[in-house]
Amino acid sequence: MEARTDRFTDTVFSWSFEDIFNENLYKKEVQKIPESFDSVKHYFSSYLYPLLEETRAQVHSSMETVDRSPFAEVVAFEKCNPYGPYGENVYHIKVDCWRNRFNDRGKEPYKTLPGDLLIVLADAKPETVSDLQRVGRSFWAFVSVTYVPENEDEDDIDSTSLYFRVKASKDFEVNDSTHTSLFLVFLVNLIPNSRIWKALHMFGNLKIIKEVLCTDSVAQKNNYLCSETNDDIRDKWLVESSSSGLNESQTGAVLACLEMLRCDSKSTVQLIWGAPGTGKTKTTVTLLFTLLRMKCRTLICAPTNVAITEVASCVLKMVTEAKSNSLGEILLFGNKERLKVGPHIKDIYLNERVKRLGECLGPVTGLFDSIESLLDDDFGSEALEHLCSCSEVEDVPESFVDNSFLLCMKRKECLSVLRTLQDSLSGLDLPNFGNGESLMKFCFQRASLVFCTASSSYKLHRVAMEPLTIVVIDEAAQLKECESTIPLQLPGVKHAVLVGDECQLPATVNSNVSVKAGFSRSLFERLSSMGHSKHLLNMQYRMHPSISLFPNSNFYNNQILDAPNVKKRSHEKHYLPGSMFGPFSFINVIGGREEKDEDGRSRKNMVEVAIILKILRKLYKEWIVSKQKLSIGVVSPYAAQVVAVQDKLPQKYDKIGFTVKVKTVDGFQGGEDDIIIVSTVRSTIRQSIDFISKPQRVNVALTRARHCLWILGNERTLSDGESVWKDLVLDAKRRQCFFNANEDKDLAGVILEVKKEFDQLDDLLNSNSMCFRSSRWKVLFSDNFLKSFKKLKSTSLKKSVLYLLLKLSAGWRSKKPNVCGSSSPILRQYKVEGLYIVCTTDIAKDVKYIQILKIWDILPLRDIPKLVKRLENILKRYTDDFINRCKEKLIEGNLEVPRSWPPSLDIVRFKDLSITENQSDLVGDNDSDGRSYVENAQVSESLQLLKFYSLSSGVVNHLLSDHEGRELDLPFDLTDQEMEIILYRKSSFIVGRSGTGKTTVLTMKLFQNEQRYQLAVQGCVSCQNSMVEQSTSATKGTLHQLFVTVSPKLCFAIKQHVLNLKSFACGGSDSTEKSLIDMADFDEGEAQFKDIKDSFHDIPPNSYPLVITFHKFLMMLDGTLGNSYFERFLDARELTHGQLKSSRSVALQTFIRTKEVKYERFSSSYWPHFNIQLTKMLEASRVFTEIISHIKGGLEAMEAGDGKLNRQDYVRLSESRGSNLSKQKREAIYDIFQAYEKMKMKNGEFDLADFVIDLHHRLRHEKYGGDQMDFVYIDEVQDLTLSQIALFKHMCINNEEGFIFSGDTAQTIARGIDFRFQDIRHLFHKKFVLESRSNKLEERKEKGQISKMFHLTQNFRTHSGIDVLLYNFFGSSPLKNKWRVIYDYMKERGLLDSTLPKCFPSFNESKHNILCSELKQLYVAVTRTRQRLWVCESVEELSKPMFDYWKKKCLVQVRQLDDSLAQEMQVASRPEEWKSRGIKVCIIVGTN
């Protein structure tokens, strides 16, 4: 009869959908399960709420996959009498059929069983979990199956009952008139948890329970020796056990358990700790066999059906081999299908024994009826008795008499035996053989060894039988402690033996809340952690030493010894050729991609699947030849990966002698095979790998193999963070057992095939891919290639092109790469889907000379001859030695790798050394004289002027990204000259004309220092005497780098370039791309610094490297030094209300704009008011320059107390060799200066020199307290005065390395600046170096060491494809008609002809001193373009002298502005350009 109420089931029935999906339902009630307990009640109650929470999680998990759950439609149901034996809400139900029975891969087909929790739903079967949750469902209820009729054919696993009885959570209120359909969906079986719940409320036999409470926090040590120990029995067992082959540790464990039995005075618990392969099962079986012989009633439990079947089979085998007659004393019970009862254990299976006993002792065919039948059978008996009773026998042959007599005697004997047997059987207390329960009771009474799962042992609480003495739990570390209370409370149990290994997987628990509480912990693990003594089995017999080495070291503290059998050479197997397939290998799979399954609950990696299948094919091929018996296990932490492998596994592997098992790690625990292939699946970095990194799970995976263990995994993913996998990878590398999958030709081919099959080719193009990792060649691609690549419409084609480039970089070469029709031996072409990549082998100098690949273009076949002709014009100028070195090939295996030569060699490229790369402007055909405008206009097509970009992961990522129409600012390849500057480790000066790459060198140097510092912090760089490695900011984890330039636009562009470099360095992340907009669209100088305060105090680490304008630098320095310079101005205080904290203050900006005296205000507002006698012989520009650069900004001025030269010192400058101003003019200039200062003070105005002088004054009296910089980069230094430059010495004490100055004397366009690099070198040496050192003995030597000057000469104008319009430059020039002096210059050069003016002024220094400044302005304007410069003038007279000069030099065409010219200048914008422009505008508006 079923119980009318069940508190556990009632609790589950009370849950709503919201409760089930609420992960915090029991969070407050679930407490951390302690290691010791105050009482039995405390012990049991500690597990109740974790058990309920785990049940909720199990139901929740089932609902998440409701679409795949077994379900059936109800065809009939009948409510039972609520007052009957079954209680309320009990129904008899019939269903049509069960669907989805076989959907759960790896598990048995679903069969309806008592304890199944089902959900009954009206209307329709739910397809998703949201269907369950949606509001408005007409009816739903939980039902629990309480009774299922026995299946007549229990061997039929494909059938299940369609009729059963259930208890429902509520009444079925279904209106028959609506003909509503009802569906049942299986969720979970509640029986295991229900049994635990009941055991926790049972309070049965508590002898063992009290022993394991560990109330005093000190576990039982078992340091006892009972007085009852029988030494004779011990010695006898030792003699007998010697033949069983146990080693010393195994023997000691068994003896300890046997000695425990002799102690009747107390209950005890023994722990046997067995690492993988140490013979736990053999030890356990020997113990059980001994207990059987001792007639000791023993229960053997295990967490799973598989485990209990395994140990029962081994005991049965030992009993059979010992020819013991005690088979009837062994009993196994449980679910036949789940136990997988086969012929080998059929004899001890309870149901089979009951069946046989029923047949043997039952009616009709049984033994009793057979005896009765024989005794009651009188056929022929009277004749025989008469014959035997006669004294004389007549007329009977003698032979017949003899035979009859013998027959009579035998019959009498048989009858006597039958009567004796009948009397004996009648005297036995035999059960009612017609009653199955009586037969089962009889079997349990007679059994000495009873086998079942721990959960099934609950049934024994209801079996009336002789009490048990000992409980042996196998795989005890896999059994939840609360579940172990079921067998430990059985009547009579005094002792327990726990056999297990806490270093392997514990019980599976679904709820994270319960896991954190310790619900999965086993009794074995808890006792072990509390110091309970364990009997360690210390010798492993399974694994090759190369396999056992890592687990033994990492999980068992090197306590496990390798047995002699695994050390033998015969145990080392080589199933496949190559070191990759030795006893132990980590095979690095870089090209894999992990993906989640349909439910998003598990993961798979199809590349690893393909590799596994390829390895299996190779193994099968070898097996066909050898025919050696081979078992292979494929193991993965993820069920989805197991399914993916199983789906593709050929049936031909199901052969005798060649077996392949594919299981999860959890499912493989306890198993072993010759070869184990572990698939770790994971390949995404910066994601948690906690699931696969659980030490117990890793331990199980690594200890299943006998001869070979091959681990497939992604090195970078598994090494990301601290985990056991990182240790394993490092260990494999140390032992030279680490291999890249693509190193094997077959595996490399498989990877490529599967990537193409699953459209994962882009994975081969990411920074982690094997393509980049195996790159050997530096590959440079040109501007032309980049333009052609951008025109490719197909993303697939783009990927194929890039993949080909990566293959070339790895050393792959086609058999016939030479370009058709070309005689050059270093010119090659490679086909990609109808297009051809044209490249050459070249030589570059880095730390050595080395071969590289230059990719020139990708073109259709018809366009190749034109490119080849132009390339050959270049190549024919190369020296024979250079060509021959390019031709040389170095072959490694099937790859071509680059040759290299020492840097001491002088490898000359060009035959004529006067023809350098920047001078040889190869345009047009051979006979081109370069004189025509057409040729010069096409300078952008010159192959010699092309920029080249280095192929990298970041570049590839950007080329494949959607940049919304933006032009990519790719980091182009550096020249040898630029690389030399970047690698130079001392402070230096960089001089170069416009377009020579000064700013690029600075930013690349900045970025290289950043990278070197990060490597140093990570311990990847050897410590050198470099500020990068020994940064003053090392404790902050940030390198303090300051980059200062004058122009806000250039500053913004540099910030974008630095962001670009960071983006490329991290693999082409797009996270910063929203900031990458054209600097030409950025007009607000201060808006770009909105996140940087006006102080150098505590600058946030993410603001470094700090890229700012010189104006922002001054404002920040001003804010660092206390009271602001601007507080002295009443207007400024009033405008800002005393708050001068931010340079972005609108009021302060207004004050500076209206009160700062720049050249324009000086010339318009001050110059006209000076004494005309003074100004008539001077130019305003020259006077302003003298004031700002010399009187108030020169080196001598800094020595003066007030920061200004006095008249005497200034006039004395006329005596210097470089002066072109007389004493008289200097006197006049100083008079003007004094008048200017008075007028400026009266107006309440200031100039930049005043601001700088004040900063110097404060720095002399107030120590700089802001962030110290490790490196300072000053660009556009030609636009700064010496006094301004000197401010930087306070920012950085790293004088030897920390300063890089860059500029161009030809670009000094700032009014008031008189610039010479020699002056800066002198300033640096005197103010920076010497003032920071007390020892000046080696002054001259140090000056040369730390102030090297580099000259950039190769011109590559960076604004590719941009047209520049120079409008009304001459018309707005202050020179006006003085430009006619150019004719004087033309006359000197012999460029005048009869068409040009005859009359023009001669050059006069005082009259034309502003000409220098104007020419520099013009130079800057002209050098902004690479494609075309449009010069438009409204007054021809003013521009004619310069235009005449340009025309004479064949540099320009002069056109009238008309419709045709306007049409020529007009270029239609593409839609993506409009899109890009819109994005830029939005960003600018947002910034403002």
Salt bridges, closest charged atoms under 4 A:
GLU2 OE2 - ARG165 NH2 2.92
ASP38 OD2 - HIS42 ND1 3.90
GLU53 OE2 - ARG56 NH2 2.93
GLU64 OE2 - HIS60 NE2 2.89
ASP96 OD2 - ARG99 NH2 2.71
ASP104 OD2 - LYS107 NZ 3.68
GLU108 OE2 - LYS340 NZ 2.42
ASP131 OD1 - ARG134 NH1 3.38
GLU154 OE2 - LYS336 NZ 3.61
ASP155 OD1 - LYS336 NZ 2.72
ASP171 OD1 - LYS79 NZ 3.06
GLU240 OE1 - ARG293 NH2 3.16
GLU259 OE2 - ARG234 NH1 2.13
GLU329 OE2 - LYS295 NZ 2.56
GLU337 OE2 - LYS111 NZ 2.34
ASP347 OD1 - ARG356 NH1 3.14
GLU352 OE2 - ARG356 NE 3.46
GLU481 OE2 - ARG526 NH2 2.70
GLU483 OE1 - LYS480 NZ 3.86
GLU502 OE2 - LYS534 NZ 2.89
GLU572 OE1 - HIS544 NE2 3.15
GLU572 OE2 - HIS574 NE2 3.03
GLU594 OE2 - ARG603 NH1 2.57
GLU594 OE1 - ARG682 NE 3.01
ASP599 OD2 - ARG68 NH1 2.36
ASP647 OD1 - ARG105 NH2 2.82
ASP666 OD2 - ARG697 NH2 3.13
GLU672 OE2 - ARG542 NE 3.39
GLU672 OE1 - ARG706 NH1 2.90
ASP673 OD2 - LYS661 NZ 3.34
ASP674 OD1 - ARG706 NE 2.96
ASP674 OD1 - HIS707 NE2 3.80
GLU715 OE2 - LYS733 NZ 2.40
GLU715 OE1 - ARG773 NH2 3.02
GLU722 OE2 - LYS726 NZ 2.99
ASP731 OD2 - ARG735 NH1 2.68
ASP744 OD2 - LYS618 NZ 3.53
ASP746 OD2 - LYS618 NZ 3.57
ASP762 OD1 - ARG593 NH2 3.07
ASP763 OD2 - ARG593 NE 2.67
ASP763 OD2 - LYS755 NZ 2.67
ASP783 OD2 - ARG1426 NH1 3.64
ASP842 OD2 - LYS854 NZ 3.88
ASP842 OD1 - ARG909 NH2 2.96
ASP881 OD2 - ARG885 NE 3.11
GLU888 OE1 - ARG899 NE 3.15
GLU892 OE1 - ARG776 NH2 3.26
GLU896 OE1 - ARG813 NE 3.95
GLU896 OE2 - ARG828 NH2 3.66
GLU917 OE2 - ARG909 NE 3.49
GLU964 OE1 - ARG966 NH1 3.47
GLU967 OE1 - LYS790 NZ 3.09
ASP969 OD2 - HIS1057 ND1 3.72
ASP973 OD1 - LYS778 NZ 2.88
GLU980 OE2 - LYS1348 NZ 3.95
GLU1029 OE1 - ARG985 NH2 3.76
GLU1029 OE2 - ARG1012 NH2 3.86
GLU1073 OE2 - HIS958 ND1 2.96
GLU1073 OE1 - HIS963 ND1 2.70
GLU1073 OE1 - ARG966 NH2 3.63
ASP1081 OD1 - ARG1477 NH1 2.18
ASP1081 OD2 - LYS1480 NZ 3.95
ASP1083 OD1 - LYS1049 NZ 2.67
GLU1086 OE2 - HIS1111 ND1 2.94
ASP1094 OD1 - LYS1112 NZ 2.61
ASP1118 OD1 - ARG1258 NH2 2.41
ASP1131 OD2 - LYS1155 NZ 3.88
GLU1179 OE2 - LYS1378 NZ 3.36
GLU1186 OE2 - ARG1182 NE 3.45
GLU1186 OE2 - HIS1190 NE2 3.88
GLU1186 OE1 - ARG1226 NH1 3.43
GLU1199 OE2 - LYS1326 NZ 3.86
GLU1199 OE2 - LYS1327 NZ 2.99
ASP1209 OD1 - ARG1212 NH1 2.78
GLU1215 OE2 - LYS1223 NZ 3.64
GLU1227 OE1 - ARG1207 NH1 2.78
ASP1231 OD1 - ARG1207 NH2 2.54
GLU1237 OE2 - LYS1192 NZ 3.08
GLU1237 OE1 - LYS1204 NZ 3.15
GLU1237 OE2 - LYS1240 NZ 3.44
GLU1245 OE2 - ARG1161 NH1 3.31
ASP1247 OD2 - LYS1192 NZ 2.88
ASP1250 OD1 - LYS1192 NZ 2.54
ASP1250 OD2 - LYS1240 NZ 2.53
ASP1254 OD1 - ARG1128 NH2 2.49
ASP1254 OD2 - ARG1258 NE 2.93
GLU1296 OE1 - LYS986 NZ 3.76
GLU1296 OE2 - ARG1333 NH2 2.31
ASP1304 OD1 - ARG993 NE 3.71
ASP1314 OD2 - HIS1190 NE2 2.98
ASP1319 OD1 - ARG1316 NH2 2.88
GLU1331 OE1 - LYS1289 NZ 2.56
GLU1331 OE2 - LYS1327 NZ 3.17
GLU1339 OE2 - HIS1325 NE2 3.68
GLU1342 OE2 - ARG1333 NH1 2.55
ASP1363 OD2 - ARG1428 NH2 3.00
GLU1388 OE1 - ARG1389 NH1 3.80
ASP1393 OD2 - LYS1448 NZ 2.64
GLU1414 OE2 - ARG1311 NH2 3.04
ASP1444 OD2 - LYS1440 NZ 2.81
ASP1444 OD1 - LYS1447 NZ 3.70
GLU1464 OE1 - ARG1455 NH1 3.27
GLU1472 OE2 - ARG1470 NH1 2.49
GLU1473 OE2 - ARG1470 NH2 3.22
